[in-house]
Every structure is written in C-alpha cells, then in structure tokens.
Amino acid sequence: MSSTTNGQWYPPEWPDRIRALANGELTPAEPRRAATVLLLRDSASGGPTVHMLRRRTSMAFAGGAYAYPGGSVDPRDERPVAWAGPSRAQWAVRMGVDPATAQAIVCAAVRETFEEAGVLLAGASADTVVADTTGEDWEADRAALVAHELSFADFLGRRGLVLRSDLLGAWARWITPEFEPRRYDTWFFVAALPEGQRTWNASTEADRTVWTPPREAAAGYDRGELLMMPPTIATLRSLQPYATSAEVLAAAEAQNLTPVLARARLVGGEIELSWPGYDEFTKHIAQTDARAGAGVDAGADSGTPAGTRAPGDDDGPSDGPGPSDGPGPSDGPGPSDSPGPSDSRSPSGGTPA
C-alpha cells in the first residue's frame, strides 16, 4: 500500500498505469454505477457523527482504509418498488439522469446500507420506518440480498415495505480515475439513522466500524493515522460545518453534484495527480520514487502508520468510488462519540452499535 504523509492512499501501480494512459496504451474502462451512504446520528454532546467502516487490512486494494457503506448498482434495482418521497422523475432531475437510472441508484443506496450496516430506510407506509431489523428473519433476508439470491424489489414486496427515498439526500458524485482497471460512477448520499435501528458490522469487507465526529476523523487523517481515499475525506470534511444531522439533510438539496474525476499528467520527471476543486489532494510523484513505492511507511501494510492507533484499537473487534474499490462499503460505541466497537454481538456475529 502506498500513502502520503497524511492519510491519503494511492495504489503503487498507479504511476505505471498513468504513464500507459498518457502514452495511449491504456483504454479507460467504463465506470459502473454505484452508491454509498453517509449514515448520520447526533451525539449526546452535540453535533452529528458519521458511520464509517475500515476495509480489511488483508484486502489488496485500499486495505485498512476507512470508507462508508455502499456498493454497485444491481440491474434488478430498476425493478418496480413501492416508493415514498420525491418521485423518480424528481430524483432524475436532481441527479441529471433518466428516471430508471435514478431509481436504480437510490435503491442501491438503500439496499447497500441494509446489506452492510443492517439499517433499512423503508417502512410499512410512506410516513413510517422499520424500527428493528435485528431478528433472525431479517438476517436471513439480508444474507440472501448479499448473495444475490433475492432482489431488493422482491424483499420489499414480500415484507410489504415502502422505500423511503425522502430519508436520503444526494450529496456528491465521484468517478474513479480513468487509469483504474475497475471504475465506478459513485453517488454519495446522506441519511439519518432511523429511530430504533442500530448499526452493526454486516460487511464481509470490513474488520471494524465506528461512529465518529467528522472533525475527529478528518484530524486523524491529517495526522496520518487514518487512511482514506480522496472521495471519503472530501465528503467527511463537507459535513463539518453542520451542527445536527437535520442540518446536513436540509443542505443536501443545494449540494453540487457535478462529477469529480481525477486528472493525471506527466510533468517533467514527475506524475501530477489532481482532483479538480480539491487542491489538497494534488500530488507530485517522482517516477523513480513511484516505482519504489513512494510514501510507504512501516505501518502501511496494517492500514495504520507506524506508531499510531486506529479507532477502537483498545477494544479490538468499506474511495475511490465503488464498494470494493472505495466508497464501499460500515461497530460503533453506542451513544458515545469516541470511535470503537461495541462488545455486544448481533445474531449473525456482527457488532451492533
């Protein structure tokens, strides 16, 4: 794993792929549609906290990096579902896509949040939300969704549930760089944790999940203690001005959804990486250093720089866009703000928060 002096992560193979793209030797892959959710809840001491997961350190791509619950759109997410909140047409206008695509992306956001965090943004009617999803029957359905044995439309229909699109707010859109072999066009949403529901680590791609104030997590990134990819830290910083989860949701309508796509070019003997509108991520990588794995420190393979601790380490126990490659995926400590998993276990062995 390669990183910089802060917690920004980039794969060691990027420089070679960037050179190949610049030389016309690499054809960019078509990005897949994906969705990820910044799940929020207000802390007892004031201010929103966000639910984050840490990708397993054994993963080849971005192992040890922090992200949010999320994943790819399933073609079956376009199937008809009972729907509440803004219409598909209204979502289409907001997102700049056709209604079928808008539904698929919103469905993916709700489905992936249930699959990876155990939280379901749906209810028996347009003004209710499921209060508890921790029973064995819920876990059986969640596992069937993960295994693609059950479509989200069939899951909602069988349980008589209405998808609550009004509980989501579109927040940002990032597209994996053209030099990546697997690319995702990822929509970031915000949502508040429904009353009565609890998160738990349901993702097979995560070894730790936390509830953390955005400012604290961003400070950990700045110190080089927490690894994140640019979309994750950028969206995390964007939450900092807001005093409550309700304020975040109210601000969603005004968020700029212009896609953010990294640029790479060769400048002299260096590779310049930049993300338009986000100068903090601009990096100049000497080609000789890049080949040697520039920026790797003694603790990088574990996902935590040497001499530092990740959230929850005293207790122990999914950005570039895409669930497996970034905004993927997301045990939290209950009502407290400090990151770290709970000791209680869910029926399936996950950790509720």
Secondary structure, 3 states (H helix, E strand, C coil): CEECCCCEEECCCHHHHHHHHHCCCCCCCCCEEEEEEEEEEECCCCCEEEEEEEECCCCCCCCCEEECCEEECCHHHHCCCCEECCCHHHHHHHHCCCHHHHHHHHHHHHHHHHHHHCCCCEECCCCCCCCCCCCHHHHHHHHHHHCCCCCHHHHHHHHCCEEEHHHEEEEEEEECCCCCCCCEEEEEEEEECCCCCCCECCCCCEEEEEEECHHHHHHHHHCCCCEECHHHHHHHHHCCCCCCHHHHHHHHHHCCCCCEECEEEEECCEEEEEECCEEEEEEEEEHHHHHCCCCCCCCHHHCCCCCCCCCCCCCCCCCCCCCCCCCCCCCCCCCCCCCCCCCCCCCCCCCEC
